[in-house]
Amino acid sequence: MRQKACLVLAIWLCPLPAAAQKIPAERQFERQIQRQIQRQIQRQIQRRVSVTWQRQELGQALERLSVTQQISVWLDRRVDPQQLVDLQFSDMPLYQGIEKLATQHQLGVSQLGPVIYVGPRQSAQELDALSQQARRMLTHVPTSQRRRWLEAEACGWPRLGEPRRILVEWFTSAKISLHGDESIPHDLWQARHWPPLSLVDRVVLVLVGFDLTCQISRDGKSCEVVPIRRPLVMDGRKLSLVPVPTPRRNRSGQQAFTLKLQNQPVGRVLDQIAKQLNLEVVWDKELLAARPMVRGFLVSCDLQNVDSDKLLESILQPADLRCWSEGNRLKIEASRVK
């Protein structure tokens, strides 16, 4: 029996005839609350920390980090929490430190509301799209029923909690019927308590570890557990994994790269390129303080047989970034206007 390390919010209202004047004020208030929550989360994940881990178990290391830094970290059930970690960084933004840890273990990192998810790279890349996909299903659901899905509340389970039983209890409490839950394999989790988050996000986070997701009925009164259908579609675009640049040698014997990608986070693209070039990505502190979401800036390119300098320039320019190398470190900073 394996113990899992996992620690771990959203709102949309449509008008009701009887409360036509009240809804806009409610919506404005809810958006203000959401913005305040997001600002607080960003402050937390950009807090600068120093870590030295030697032969630490991954699950225990992340759990200690989540407690000391007061953040919620979800370690995917498919990741061995007992694998050993050797990691050291100093005065680094918390989120970047977790990304460094994940890269070291060929894992991905993603943020869903207040949750920092650590798991297989494909799941990390798909997590936000899965959440958006589930929310789109709620577009035509009556307001009262939609609230059952979107209002945030704290939750948890005791030691040896079974994910299938956890979901059944959540849906029973929300008075929503659940179908297809027999497809969730038996598993046992250690005791957890989660901060307030919506039912839809809870369901997405639990199911993604089984490569499953939710299919919500048009009236919002029932939900079916289904396999994830790929490719995912987000905002009308297919969501694809970040391609790895294909290297080859040009006529002069230099390494040349071919890369085609569409609307991918610049931070994730840089991580993969740096890994292939055996470099460590280091982000400028002032840049991250001024633009805390810069790593999520979406970039596109279509390059054929370019050198590494041109490859990096094409990725960084659209995000108003530039880079320079120092040993095996690739330093990223804001573009300077000449």
GUGUKOL-624691 format. One record per atom (N, C-alpha, C): residue in one letter; x, y, z. Coordinates in steps of 0.2 Angstrom, whole numbers, plus 5000, padded with zeros to 4 digits. Last residue first. Layout:
! GUGUKOL-624691
AXYZ/...
! end
This chain:
! GUGUKOL-624691
K508552484866/K509152524865/K508952594862/V507752414880/V507652454874/V508252494872/R507952254885/R508152324886/R508052354879/S506952124891/S507252154885/S507452224887/A507252044906/A506752084902/A507252114896/E508051884906/E507951944909/E507451984904/I508751734910/I508251764907/I508051824910/K510251634908/K509951684912/K509451724908/L510751474909/L510451524904/L510051574908/R512251404914/R511651434916/R511351484910/N513451344912/N512951304910/N512251334913/G514151504909/G514351434911/G513751384908/E512951594905/E513551604910/E513651534912/S512051674892/S512251614896/S512951634900/W510551774891/W511251764890/W511551704894/C509051834883/C509451784888/C510151794886/R507451924884/R508151904881/R508451864886/L505751974881/L506351944885/L506951934881/D504451994876/D504952044878/D505452024883/A503851884870/A503751894877/A504151954880/P504451874858/P503751894858/P503551904866/Q505851844861/Q505651904859/Q504951924859/L505951704865/L505951754870/L505751824867/I505951624853/I505551604859/I505451664863/S506951684845/S506251674842/S505751664848/E508051664853/E507851734852/E507151734849/L508251524853/L508051564859/L507751634858/L508551514839/L508051474842/L507751504849/K509651584838/K509051604834/K508451574837/D510551514846/D510451584847/D509751604844/S510551384840/S510251394846/S510151464848/D510151404822/D510551384828/D510251404834/V508851314812/V509151374815/V509651354821/N508051224805/N508751234804/N509051294806/Q506551314806/Q506851264803/Q507651274802/L505151364816/L505851374814/L506151304811/D503851444821/D503951394816/D504651404813/C503051484836/C503551494832/C503551434827/S502251564850/S502251524844/S502851534840/V501851584868/V502251604862/V502151544857/L501151654882/L501051604877/L501451634870/F501751664898/F501651704892/F501651654886/G502051614911/G501451584907/G501351624901/R503151684915/R503251614913/R502651584909/V502551804920/V502851804914/V502951734911/M501851834932/M501551784927/M501951774921/P502551934938/P502551874941/P502251814937/R503452054934/R502952014930/R502951944932/A504252104944/A503752154940/A503252114936/A504851994949/A504452034954/A503952084950/L505451944938/L504851904941/L504451944946/L506352044936/L505852024931/L505251994934/E507152044947/E506752104946/E506252084941/K507751914945/K507351924951/K506851984950/D507851814930/D508051884934/D507551894939/W507951644931/W507551704929/W507751764933/V508851514923/V508851564929/V508451624927/V508951354918/V508651414917/V508651454924/E510351264914/E509951274919/E509651344918/L510751154900/L510751214903/L510251224909/N510751054890/N511051044896/N511251114900/L509951064880/L510551094879/L510951094885/Q508751004884/Q509150974878/Q509851004877/K508451094895/K508651024896/K508950994890/A508151204887/A508751204892/A508951134893/I506951164881/I507551184877/I508151174881/Q506151144892/Q506251094888/Q506851104884/D506151274898/D506351214902/D506551164897/L505551354887/L506251364889/L506551304893/V504251304888/V504651294882/V505351294884/R503851344900/R503851274899/R504251264893/G503951484899/G504351454904/G504351384903/V502951514888/V503651524887/V504151484892/P501651404884/P501951444890/P502751454889/Q501151414867/Q501351374873/Q501651414878/N500551434854/N500251454860/N500451414866/Q501351314845/Q500751364844/Q500551374851/L502851264836/L502351264842/L501851324841/K504251184829/K503551214828/K503151214834/L505951184826/L505451184831/L504751214828/T507551124823/T506851134820/T506351134825/F509251174824/F508651154827/F508051174823/A510951124823/A510351174820/A509751134823/Q512651134827/Q512051104828/Q511451154826/Q513851144813/Q513551164819/Q512851134820/G514351104801/G514451054807/G514151084813/S514051174791/S514651194794/S514851154800/R512851124787/R513451104783/R514051124786/N512151074803/N512151104797/N512751094793/R511450934812/R512050974810/R511951004803/R509950944823/R510350914817/R510950954816/P508650924834/P509250944832/P509550904826/T507050984837/T507350924834/T508050954831/P506351034852/P506651054846/P507050994843/V504850954858/V505550964859/V505850984852/P503251034860/P503650994856/P504451004858/V502151024873/V502651064870/V503151024866/L500550954868/L501150954872/L501650994869/S499151054863/S499651004862/S500251004867/L497551084862/L498051094867/L498551034865/K496751174849/K496951104852/K497551124856/R495651304853/R496251284850/R496451214853/G494551354860/G494451344852/G495151314849/D494951354873/D494851414870/D494851414862/M495651194871/M495551254875/M495451314872/V495451024869/V495351094866/V495251144871/L496550884869/L496050924872/L495950994868/P496550754857/P496850804860/P496350854863/R495850644870/R496350694868/R496350694860/R494850624884/R494850624877/R495350674874/I494950534899/I495150604895/I495250584888/P493550434903/P494250444901/P494450514898/V492350494915/V492550464909/V493350474907/V491050494926/V491750484926/V491950454919/E489750604925/E489950544924/E490750544923/C488450684935/C489150684932/C489350614931/S486950784937/S487350724937/S488050724934/K486450904936/K486250864942/K486550794942/G486650994926/G487150994931/G486950954937/D485950984914/D485651014920/D486051024926/R486850924906/R486650994904/R486251024910/S488150834916/S487550844912/S487350914911/I489950824914/I489350854917/I488750854913/Q491150714915/Q490650734910/Q490050764914/C492850724921/C492150724922/C491750754916/T494250614919/T493950674920/T493250674921/L495750514921/L495050524920/L494850594921/D497050474925/D496950484918/D496150484916/F497050474938/F496850414935/F496850414928/G497350604941/G497850554943/G497750484940/V496250674938/V496750674933/V497350624935/L495350664948/L495250614943/L495850614938/V495650764958/V495650694960/V495750644954/L495550874950/L496150864953/L496250784955/V494150874946/V494650874941/V495350854944/V493550884959/V493450824955/V494050814949/R494051014963/R494150954967/R494150894963/D493451094953/D494151084954/D494351024958/V492051074956/V492351054950/V493051044950/L491951114969/L491851044968/L492151034961/S493251244974/S492551224971/S492551144970/L493951254990/L493951254983/L493351224980/P494751295006/P494151305001/P494251304994/P496051175009/P495751245010/P495151245005/W495951005014/W496051055009/W495751125011/H496850885023/H496350935024/H496450985018/R497150705023/R497250775020/R496650815022/A497850555026/A497450605028/A497650665025/Q498350455012/Q498450475018/Q497950535020/W497450335002/W497750405003/W497850415010/L497250204991/L497250224998/L497650284999/D496250134978/D496850164980/D496750194987/H495550054964/H495550054971/H496250084973/P495150154950/P495450094953/P495450104961/I493650204943/I494150224947/I494450174951/S492550144937/S493150154933/S493750174937/E491450174945/E491750104946/E492450104942/D490950294942/D491450294947/D491750224948/G489850304934/G490550284931/G491050284936/H489050444941/H489050384937/H489750364935/L488250534954/L488850514951/L488850444947/S487150664957/S487250594956/S487850584952/I487150784970/I487250774962/I487450704962/K487150844982/K486550814979/K486550814972/A488350874989/A488050924984/A487450904981/S488450754996/S488350815000/S488050864995/T488650664985/T488150654989/T487950714993/F489950714981/F489350724976/F488650714980/W490750684992/W490650754989/W490050764985/E490550544992/E490350584998/E490250654996/V491150504980/V490450484981/V490250534987/L492450544982/L492050574977/L491350564978/I492850454992/I492950524993/I492450564988/R492750334986/R492250354991/R492250424993/R493850344977/R493150334974/R492650354980/P494950364985/P494750414981/P493950404978/E494850325002/E494850294996/E494550344991/G496050355016/G495450375012/G495450345005/L496950335025/L496750275021/L496050295018/R496450465036/R496950415034/R496650355030/P495050565030/P495450535035/P496050485032/W494950715021/W494750645022/W495250615027/G494150875016/G494650835018/G494450765019/C493751045013/C493550975013/C494250935015/A492951205011/A493451165014/A493251095014/E492251274996/E492151255003/E492751205005/A491551374983/A492151344987/A491951324994/E490451344970/E490551384977/E491051344981/L490251264959/L490751324959/L490851354966/W489251174960/W489851154957/W490451204958/R488151244966/R488351184969/R489051154966/R487951344956/R488251354963/R488551294966/R487251274947/R487951294945/R488251304952/Q485951274953/Q486351204952/Q487051224951/S485551404952/S485651374959/S486051304958/T485651434938/T486151464943/T486151424949/P485651294926/P485351344930/P485751364936/V486851274914/V486651244920/V486251304924/H487551324903/H486851324902/H486551294909/T488951304907/T488651364904/T487951374904/L489551194911/L489151224916/L488751284913/M490451154902/M489851114903/M489351144907/R491551244905/R491051254899/R490451214899/R492151174916/R491751244917/R491251254911/A492751074909/A492251054914/A491751124915/Q493751154902/Q493251104899/Q492651084903/Q494451204912/Q494051254908/Q493551204904/S495051094918/S494651134922/S494151174917/L495751044907/L495251004909/L494751044914/A496651154905/A496251144900/A495651094902/D497451144917/D497051204916/D496551194911/L498051014914/L497651024920/L497151084919/E498950984904/E498250974902/E497851004908/Q500250994909/Q500051034904/Q499351034902/A500150894919/A500250964921/A500051014916/S500050784911/S499450804915/S499550874918/Q501250784905/Q500650784901/Q500150804905/R502150764916/R502150824912/R501550834908/P501550704931/P501750684925/P501650754920/G501650824944/G501450764942/G501750754935/V501050944955/V501650914953/V501450844951/Y500151094957/Y500151024955/Y500751004953/I499651204968/I500251194964/I500251114963/V498151294970/V498451224970/V499051224966/P497251394969/P497751404974/P498251334975/G497151374952/G496851414958/G497451424963/L498251274948/L497551284947/L497251314953/Q499851264940/Q499451304945/Q498751304943/S501051134937/S500551174935/S500151204941/V502451044932/V502151084937/V501651134934/G503150884929/G502850944927/G502550984933/L504650784929/L503950794931/L503750864928/Q505950734930/Q505550734924/Q504850734925/H506650784941/H506350714941/H505850704935/Q507050904938/Q507550864940/Q507250784940/T505850974936/T506250954931/T506750904932/A505450984950/A505050944945/A505450924939/L506351074955/L506351004958/L505950954953/K506051184947/K506751154947/K506751084949/E504751204951/E504851194945/E505551154944/I505051244965/I504651184963/I504751164956/G505751364962/G506051314965/G505751244964/Q504651444956/Q505251424952/Q505651364955/Y503851454967/Y503651424962/Y504251394957/L504751534976/L504551474978/L504251424972/P506251614969/P505451614970/P505251544971/M507751594979/M507351584973/M506551584974/D508751594988/D508451654987/D508051644980/S509551444982/S509551494987/S509151564984/F509451264982/F509351334979/F509351384984/Q509651094980/Q509851154983/Q509751214979/L509250924981/L509150984978/L509351044983/D508850764980/D509450804982/D509450864978/V507750644985/V507850714982/V508450734984/L507050484982/L507450524985/L507650584981/Q505350424982/Q506050434978/Q506450484981/Q504150414988/Q504750394992/Q505450404988/P503150444980/P503350494985/P503950474989/D503050424963/D503250384969/D503450434974/V501650474955/V502250494956/V502450454963/R500250454954/R500750414949/R501450424951/R499650544961/R499750474964/R500150434960/D500450704962/D500050654958/D500150584961/L500350814975/L500850764971/L500450714968/W499950974977/W499650914976/W500150874972/V500051094990/V500451064984/V500050994983/S499751254995/S499451194994/S499751154988/I500651345007/I500451345001/I500151265000/Q501551385018/Q500851395018/Q500551395011/Q502851355020/Q502651415015/Q501951425015/T502751245028/T503251305030/T503051365026/V501951165021/V501751185028/V502151245030/S502551145009/S501951165009/S501751195016/L503751085013/L503751155010/L503051185010/R503350965018/R503651015023/R503651085020/E502850905006/E502450925012/E502650975017/L504050894999/L503550944997/L503050955002/A504750805007/A505050865006/A504450915004/Q503850695007/Q503950725013/Q504250795012/G503950654993/G503350674996/G503450715003/L505350634992/L505050684988/L504350704991/E506450615005/E505950585001/E505550634998/Q508150665003/Q507550675006/Q506950645002/R509550685001/R509250615002/R508550625006/Q509550845005/Q509950785003/Q509650725006/W509051005002/W508850935003/W509350885001/T508951165005/T509451115005/T509151045007/V508251325000/V508151255002/V508751215001/S507551475002/S508151445001/S508051375004/V506351594993/V506551544998/V507251514997/R505251724990/R505951694989/R506151654995/R503651714984/R504051724990/R504751684989/Q502851674974/Q503351714972/Q503851734978/I501751614980/I502251574976/I502851614973/Q501251724988/Q501451664991/Q501951624986/R500851814978/R501351834983/R501651774986/Q499851734972/Q500451754968/Q500951774973/I498851724982/I499251664979/I499851684976/Q498451854983/Q498751824989/Q499151764986/R497951874970/R498551914972/R498851884978/Q496851784971/Q497451774966/Q498051814968/I496051844981/I496351774982/I496951764977/Q495751964974/Q496151964980/Q496451894982/R495051914963/R495651944962/R496051954968/Q493951854970/Q494351814967/Q495051844965/I493351974976/I493651924980/I494151874977/Q492952034964/Q493452064968/Q493752014973/R492051944959/R492651954955/R493151984960/E491051954969/E491451894968/E492051894964/F490652084967/F490952074973/F491352004972/Q490152074954/Q490652114955/Q491052104961/R489051984956/R489651964952/R490252004953/E488252064965/E488552004967/E489151984963/A487952164956/A488352184962/A488652114965/P487252094946/P487852134944/P488252144951/I486052044954/I486651994951/I487252034950/K485152134958/K485552114963/K486152074960/Q484252154947/Q484652214950/Q485252194955/A483652034945/A484052064940/A484452124942/A482951934952/A483551974955/A483952004950/A482051874945/A481851904951/A482351944954/P482751824934/P482251874933/P482151914939/L484451804936/L483851774937/L483351834937/P485951794926/P485451834929/P484751794930/C487251684931/C486851704925/C486251744929/L488951684937/L488251684938/L487851714932/W490351594942/W490051624936/W489251624937/I491951564949/I491151574950/I490951614944/A492951464961/A492851494954/A492151514954/L495151324968/L494551364971/L494151374964/V498151014994/V497851064989/V497751124994/L499250894994/L498950954998/L498650994993/C499850734995/C499450784991/C499150834996/A500650594994/A500750654997/A500350704992/K500050434998/K500150484993/K500250554997/Q500750275002/Q500450335004/Q500550384999/R500350114995/R500750174995/R500350224998/M500449945000/M500050005000/M500450065000/
! end
